[in-house]
Amino acid sequence: ENAITALMTQDNDLARQGIDGDREGDALDEKVEHACVRILALRQPHADDLRLAVTTIKVANEIERVGDFAKNIAKRAVTMSSLVGVQPLRSIPHLKDLAIEALRRSIDAFIHRDASLAKQVWEDDKPLDVAYTALFRETLSYMLEDSRTITPCTHLLFVAKNLERVGDHATNIAEFAYFLTTGHYLTGDRPKGDLSTAAVPKEE
């Protein structure tokens, strides 16, 4: 949230807070891992308790990776504050809302052991992919129309990809939440809508 706010408002102080704050996330991830490893070593848990310890390590690592994406966005916010604004930037808050909502729901599913919610999050990744693909195409077109926007638009594409990846990590957490609750993995192909690999600028 802070990284995107810094990007949209050109608030470099807030961006630097986001960059510095990543260390706290790293430390918490390490703390969780050490605690879980200690439980595994000393208590030798079985069944449900074993699943809880193992999936907690994995979920903490997924969240730590999201923190890395936030740090990356904050860094680009500092860079982009000195560059000309670009129209596709207006689509970023919507992409951010979709990514953060997915992340919150997946963590809720894990904490409350809600298999139904976990499956819902896993199945609902497509809207974020669709929004990302639309922004990708819009940005390509903008770069073709005005070569002066190539640098800020390139940074913007990385920001958008970071947000799309947050959604992927949210679905990973949802998978762990489902496994923790049911003892089974979600099967089948996850609905996807990321068509950016085949995206081309819109024709006039």
KEZALUM-38019 format. One record per residue: residue number from 0; x, y, z of N, C-alpha, C in turn. Coordinates in steps of 0.001 Angstrom, whole numbers, padded with zeros to 6 digits, m for minus. Layout:
R   num       n_x       n_y       n_z      ca_x      ca_y      ca_z       c_x       c_y       c_z
R   NUM         X         Y         Z         X         Y         Z         X         Y         Z
...
REM end
This chain:
R   num       n_x       n_y       n_z      ca_x      ca_y      ca_z       c_x       c_y       c_z
R     0    000835   m001196    000000    000000    000000    000000    000878    001259    000000
R     1    001875    001290    000884    002737    002471    000991    003581    002665   m000264
R     2    004059    001583   m000841    004881    001691   m002046    004084    002292   m003200
R     3    002842    001850   m003366    002012    002385   m004448    001596    003826   m004158
R     4    001289    004129   m002909    000967    005511   m002546    002149    006421   m002847
R     5    003347    005967   m002512    004555    006747   m002790    004721    006967   m004290
R     6    004428    005935   m005069    004528    006032   m006523    003532    007043   m007084
R     7    002285    006970   m006615    001228    007822   m007155    001360    009281   m006714
R     8    001916    009496   m005532    002003    010860   m004979    003396    011460   m005067
R     9    004342    010686   m005619    005744    011121   m005716    006309    011487   m004338
R    10    005954    010664   m003351    006409    010882   m001979    007661    010036   m001733
R    11    008816    010658   m001913    010069    009916   m001784    010362    009485   m000354
R    12    009917    010272    000616    010132    009895    002019    009381    008601    002335
R    13    008137    008519    001870    007347    007312    002088    007959    006123    001351
R    14    008473    006379    000161    009109    005312   m000617    010330    004769    000121
R    15    011122    005651    000682    012332    005210    001391    011972    004453    002669
R    16    010850    004819    003279    010377    004047    004440    010061    002612    004020
R    17    009464    002478    002844    009149    001147    002326    010396    000344    002034
R    18    011402    001005    001504    012670    000333    001207    013321   m000156    002502
R    19    013365    000727    003493    013988    000373    004775    013178   m000683    005534
R    20    011851   m000649    005369    010982   m001558    006107    011098   m003006    005688
R    21    011729   m003254    004545    011859   m004637    004070    012684   m005483    005035
R    22    013617   m004849    005740    014455   m005596    006687    013616   m006217    007802
R    23    012556   m005508    008215    011677   m006039    009264    010973   m007304    008791
R    24    010523   m007286    007544    009876   m008467    006984    010828   m009647    006898
R    25    012056   m009379    006502    013064   m010441    006431    013306   m011050    007809
R    26    013388   m010176    008822    013651   m010643    010189    012494   m011487    010714
R    27    011253   m011089    010395    010086   m011853    010842    010028   m013221    010165
R    28    010361   m013252    008884    010387   m014524    008160    011397   m015471    008801
R    29    012562   m014949    009126    013605   m015759    009769    013150   m016246    011145
R    30    012461   m015370    011878    011969   m015730    013211    010953   m016866    013127
R    31    010042   m016776    012170    009040   m017828    011980    009707   m019153    011635
R    32    010667   m019096    010726    011347   m020325    010304    012075   m020981    011477
R    33    012783   m020177    012258    013512   m020732    013406    012552   m021375    014409
R    34    011417   m020721    014654    010437   m021260    015603    009871   m022593    015116
R    35    009565   m022654    013830    008987   m023885    013273    010006   m025025    013248
R    36    011248   m024691    012897    012298   m025713    012887    012520   m026251    014300
R    37    012459   m025363    015278    012615   m025789    016680    011490   m026764    017078
R    38    010274   m026457    016655    009137   m027335    016940    009340   m028697    016283
R    39    009780   m028672    015034    010003   m029927    014303    011091   m030768    014979
R    40    012127   m030099    015451    013256   m030820    016041    012939   m031362    017433
R    41    012256   m030556    018246    012052   m030924    019643    010782   m031745    019881
R    42    009749   m031440    019120    008462   m032096    019394    008127   m033211    018414
R    43    008823   m033209    017276    008572   m034213    016243    007062   m034399    016009
R    44    006404   m033331    015578    004943   m033385    015414    004510   m034340    014300
R    45    003265   m034759    014359    002697   m035662    013360    001400   m035067    012809
R    46    001008   m035575    011668   m000286   m035247    011044   m000533   m033739    010976
R    47   m001606   m033263    011608   m002030   m031877    011497   m000962   m030908    012001
R    48   m000323   m031236    013119    000699   m030350    013670    001910   m030257    012751
R    49    002237   m031357    012109    003346   m031355    011156    003011   m030487    009955
R    50    001792   m030633    009443    001366   m029796    008311    001406   m028320    008685
R    51    000999   m028004    009902    000987   m026606    010341    002393   m026023    010363
R    52    003340   m026764    010913    004715   m026259    010993    005319   m026064    009605
R    53    005128   m027045    008735    005723   m026985    007397    005087   m025886    006545
R    54    003748   m025818    006546    003087   m024806    005722    003315   m023396    006260
R    55    003489   m023257    007566    003768   m021934    008130    005096   m021401    007616
R    56    006093   m022260    007536    007387   m021845    006973    007205   m021379    005535
R    57    006444   m022151    004769    006248   m021824    003351    005464   m020526    003175
R    58    004421   m020342    003974    003595   m019133    003864    004397   m017900    004264
R    59    005184   m018013    005324    006019   m016880    005752    006982   m016478    004641
R    60    007520   m017464    003937    008435   m017172    002835    007713   m016493    001678
R    61    006476   m016908    001406    005682   m016255    000352    005444   m014784    000696
R    62    005118   m014512    001959    004865   m013138    002386    006148   m012310    002311
R    63    007278   m012933    002667    008559   m012228    002588    008854   m011826    001148
R    64    008513   m012690    000196    008722   m012368   m001218    007847   m011188   m001639
R    65    006627   m011129   m001112    005761   m009977   m001395    006428   m008698   m000888
R    66    007061   m008791    000279    007795   m007642    000807    008911   m007202   m000129
R    67    009556   m008170   m000775    010602   m007837   m001748    010024   m007071   m002932
R    68    008827   m007476   m003373    008181   m006761   m004479    007830   m005333   m004067
R    69    007352   m005173   m002825    007020   m003835   m002330    008266   m002958   m002305
R    70    009368   m003524   m001869    010634   m002787   m001838    011042   m002365   m003249
R    71    010883   m003270   m004209    011230   m002973   m005589    010372   m001836   m006137
R    72    009070   m001874   m005831    008167   m000809   m006283    008568    000521   m005645
R    73    008910    000492   m004361    009320    001713   m003664    010573    002308   m004304
R    74    011509    001457   m004687    012722    001937   m005353    012380    002617   m006686
R    75    011471    001995   m007422    011080    002581   m008709    010277    003863   m008513
R    76    009565    003961   m007398    008824    005190   m007096    009776    006353   m006962
R    77    010914    006132   m006320    011929    007193   m006180    012452    007599   m007548
R    78    012743    006601   m008387    013253    006891   m009736    012219    007634   m010574
R    79    010970    007168   m010523    009927    007748   m011371    009491    009132   m010913
R    80    009805    009496   m009671    009403    010823   m009182    010104    011938   m009944
R    81    011219    011609   m010576    011968    012621   m011329    011692    012545   m012826
R    82    010769    011653   m013213    010455    011467   m014630    009063    012013   m014942
R    83    008804    012211   m016231    007496    012703   m016661    006423    011660   m016350
R    84    005246    012116   m015924    004144    011199   m015637    003608    010560   m016905
R    85    003028    009377   m016791    002488    008670   m017945    001054    008236   m017652
R    86    000234    008248   m018682   m001189    007974   m018533   m001502    006587   m017961
R    87   m000791    005518   m018378   m001118    004193   m017845   m000960    004079   m016330
R    88   m000273    005031   m015719   m000083    005012   m014269   m001423    004994   m013537
R    89   m002465    005537   m014182   m003782    005605   m013544   m004376    004223   m013272
R    90   m003905    003213   m014007   m004436    001855   m013835   m003780    001101   m012685
R    91   m002696    001627   m012155   m001938    000925   m011117   m002733    000724   m009822
R    92   m003461    001730   m009307   m004212    001502   m008065   m005209    000350   m008151
R    93   m005855    000185   m009305   m006795   m000938   m009471   m006060   m002268   m009394
R    94   m004911   m002338   m010045   m004098   m003553   m010010   m003649   m003845   m008578
R    95   m003259   m002798   m007876   m002837   m002933   m006478   m003967   m003441   m005599
R    96   m005175   m002898   m005790   m006329   m003318   m004983   m006617   m004806   m005169
R    97   m006566   m005275   m006407   m006815   m006683   m006691   m005753   m007572   m006031
R    98   m004491   m007153   m006115   m003396   m007948   m005560   m003469   m008021   m004038
R    99   m003693   m006882   m003394   m003718   m006849   m001934   m004944   m007569   m001385
R   100   m006068   m007451   m002061   m007277   m008155   m001617   m007056   m009669   m001686
R   101   m006428   m010138   m002761   m006131   m011563   m002882   m005195   m012013   m001773
R   102   m004205   m011186   m001472   m003242   m011528   m000421   m003928   m011605    000943
R   103   m004762   m010612    001239   m005466   m010599    002525   m006381   m011811    002685
R   104   m007099   m012139    001629   m008028   m013268    001689   m007287   m014594    001846
R   105   m006155   m014723    001167   m005399   m015975    001268   m004829   m016152    002671
R   106   m004360   m015066    003278   m003827   m015145    004639   m004956   m015441    005628
R   107   m006110   m014833    005398   m007274   m015147    006244   m007627   m016634    006151
R   108   m007583   m017162    004933   m007902   m018582    004730   m006918   m019462    005488
R   109   m005660   m019050    005504   m004646   m019840    006211   m004839   m019750    007723
R   110   m005012   m018534    008227   m005151   m018331    009670   m006383   m019047    010223
R   111   m007486   m018949    009488   m008752   m019518    009967   m009014   m020925    009429
R   112   m008054   m021458    008693   m008192   m022803    008117   m009509   m022940    007359
R   113   m009708   m022018    006442   m010940   m021957    005663   m010662   m022502    004260
R   114   m010956   m023774    004055   m010676   m024414    002768   m011504   m023802    001641
R   115   m012740   m023441    001938   m013614   m022855    000928   m013066   m021521    000434
R   116   m012636   m020674    001371   m012062   m019382    000995   m010757   m019582    000238
R   117   m009949   m020535    000677   m008678   m020812    000007   m008911   m021186   m001458
R   118   m009878   m022042   m001695   m010180   m022458   m003069   m010710   m021291   m003891
R   119   m011482   m020429   m003238   m012025   m019249   m003916   m010904   m018327   m004387
R   120   m009942   m018076   m003502   m008802   m017228   m003858   m008022   m017864   m005004
R   121   m007817   m019152   m004931   m007080   m019893   m005959   m007760   m019772   m007322
R   122   m009085   m019763   m007302   m009849   m019697   m008560   m010033   m018269   m009067
R   123   m009778   m017272   m008212   m010077   m015880   m008554   m008862   m015086   m009012
R   124   m007812   m015750   m009441   m006592   m015049   m009848   m006735   m014390   m011216
R   125   m007676   m014864   m012020   m007781   m014417   m013408   m008032   m012906   m013558
R   126   m008920   m012272   m012766   m009147   m010830   m012947   m007877   m009992   m012827
R   127   m006986   m010371   m011924   m005718   m009650   m011784   m004859   m009828   m013030
R   128   m004821   m011042   m013557   m004065   m011297   m014787   m004623   m010487   m015952
R   129   m005946   m010428   m016049   m006595   m009676   m017134   m006265   m008190   m017025
R   130   m006335   m007653   m015804   m006021   m006237   m015587   m004562   m005947   m015922
R   131   m003683   m006888   m015571   m002257   m006710   m015876   m002025   m006712   m017382
R   132   m002653   m007641   m018088   m002486   m007713   m019538   m002989   m006436   m020210
R   133   m004121   m005904   m019737   m004670   m004663   m020301   m003711   m003505   m020094
R   134   m003142   m003404   m018890   m002183   m002329   m018617   m000918   m002504   m019453
R   135   m000494   m003745   m019632    000694   m004033   m020436    000501   m003530   m021868
R   136   m000658   m003849   m022442   m000935   m003426   m023817   m001042   m001907   m023919
R   137   m001717   m001309   m022948   m001867    000146   m022947   m000509    000827   m022868
R   138    000360    000299   m022045    001684    000899   m021872    002527    000770   m023126
R   139    002453   m000380   m023786    003174   m000552   m025049    002731    000488   m026078
R   140    001424    000695   m026185    000887    001668   m027138    001362    003077   m026802
R   141    001378    003384   m025526    001811    004703   m025072    003279    004939   m025423
R   142    004095    003929   m025281    005520    004042   m025595    005741    004267   m027089
R   143    004913    003625   m027919    005027    003802   m029367    004599    005201   m029804
R   144    003603    005752   m029110    003081    007070   m029469    004062    008186   m029111
R   145    004804    008000   m028031    005695    009063   m027559    006959    008429   m026985
R   146    008048    008504   m027723    009295    007857   m027303    009846    008439   m026004
R   147    009417    009636   m025635    009901    010236   m024385    009376    009485   m023156
R   148    008343    008690   m023340    007761    007962   m022209    008351    006568   m022030
R   149    009296    006197   m022877    009823    004828   m022826    010423    004507   m021463
R   150    011218    005420   m020919    011862    005145   m019625    010846    005011   m018491
R   151    009943    005994   m018282    008973    005821   m017197    008037    004631   m017421
R   152    007669    004385   m018677    006771    003261   m018961    007452    001923   m018688
R   153    008754    001846   m018947    009490    000618   m018656    009474    000344   m017154
R   154    009723    001379   m016359    009641    001226   m014903    008225    000821   m014488
R   155    007234    001407   m015142    005840    001112   m014828    005498   m000343   m015117
R   156    006036   m000887   m016189    005795   m002290   m016519    006365   m003218   m015444
R   157    007507   m002844   m014883    008079   m003641   m013792    007200   m003550   m012545
R   158    006671   m002371   m012264    005767   m002200   m011120    004535   m003086   m011304
R   159    003951   m003038   m012497    002759   m003838   m012785    003056   m005324   m012651
R   160    004210   m005759   m013128    004575   m007171   m013029    004756   m007573   m011567
R   161    005338   m006687   m010759    005477   m006963   m009329    004110   m007194   m008694
R   162    003128   m006375   m009055    001783   m006533   m008496    001131   m007826   m008976
R   163    001350   m008165   m010226    000804   m009427   m010748    001421   m010614   m010005
R   164    002698   m010508   m009679    003375   m011574   m008946    002868   m011673   m007506
R   165    002468   m010551   m006916    001853   m010586   m005582    000615   m011475   m005622
R   166   m000158   m011334   m006687   m001335   m012188   m006854   m000970   m013652   m006955
R   167    000130   m013953   m007633    000586   m015346   m007739    000974   m015903   m006370
R   168    001646   m015080   m005577    002028   m015525   m004235    000796   m015706   m003347
R   169   m000218   m014880   m003570   m001468   m015036   m002819   m002111   m016387   m003131
R   170   m002088   m016781   m004385   m002680   m018078   m004742   m001834   m019235   m004190
R   171   m000518   m019023   m004111    000330   m020046   m003486   m000042   m020225   m002018
R   172   m000250   m019107   m001328   m000650   m019161    000084   m001996   m019869    000208
R   173   m002903   m019586   m000728   m004213   m020244   m000725   m004055   m021756   m000873
R   174   m003127   m022183   m001702   m002870   m023612   m001866   m002388   m024237   m000561
R   175   m001503   m023536    000131   m001010   m024041    001419   m002131   m024062    002458
R   176   m002997   m023050    002421   m004129   m022998    003354   m005067   m024178    003123
R   177   m005304   m024485    001857   m006180   m025614    001525   m005558   m026934    001988
R   178   m004258   m027082    001764   m003567   m028308    002181   m003555   m028435    003702
R   179   m003310   m027320    004396   m003301   m027349    005855   m004643   m027818    006399
R   180   m005719   m027340    005786   m007060   m027622    006281   m007551   m029020    005926
R   181   m007237   m029455    004698   m007815   m030706    004200   m006829   m031874    004154
R   182   m005552   m031553    004123   m004556   m032610    003947   m004380   m033007    002504
R   183   m005058   m032293    001592   m004968   m032578    000159   m004580   m031309   m000591
R   184   m003952   m031494   m001737   m003597   m030363   m002581   m004718   m030071   m003573
R   185   m004864   m028803   m003919   m005795   m028433   m004979   m005286   m029004   m006287
R   186   m006180   m029549   m007086   m005788   m030170   m008344   m006417   m029441   m009522
R   187   m005889   m029699   m010689   m006402   m029058   m011896   m005601   m027819   m012231
R   188   m005949   m027203   m013347   m005260   m025997   m013798   m005904   m024764   m013182
R   189   m005071   m023937   m012596   m005572   m022695   m012006   m005977   m021748   m013130
R   190   m007171   m021119   m013047   m007595   m020172   m014081   m006596   m019030   m014219
R   191   m006122   m018805   m015440   m005142   m017755   m015676   m005629   m016839   m016789
R   192   m005192   m015559   m016708   m005577   m014614   m017748   m004443   m013711   m018174
R   193   m003196   m014105   m017833   m002033   m013311   m018210   m001652   m013640   m019650
R   194   m002003   m012734   m020561   m001693   m012916   m021976   m000615   m011946   m022436
R   195    000152   m011409   m021484    001139   m010377   m021812    002250   m010908   m022708
R   196    002521   m012215   m022663    003594   m012766   m023498    003259   m012660   m024987
R   197    001961   m012540   m025298    001538   m012418   m026694    000955   m011045   m026987
R   198    001113   m010120   m026047    000483   m008804   m026201    001211   m007955   m027227
R   199    000427   m007231   m028034    000971   m006275   m028977    000199   m004972   m028822
R   200    000786   m003839   m029217    000081   m002566   m029071   m001233   m002579   m029852
R   201   m002216   m001841   m029338   m003510   m001740   m030017   m003342   m000989   m031344
R   202   m004029   m001481   m032359   m004003   m000799   m033650   m005031    000307   m033657
R   203   m004670    001428   m034244   m005613    002559   m034316   m006657    002285   m035392
REM end
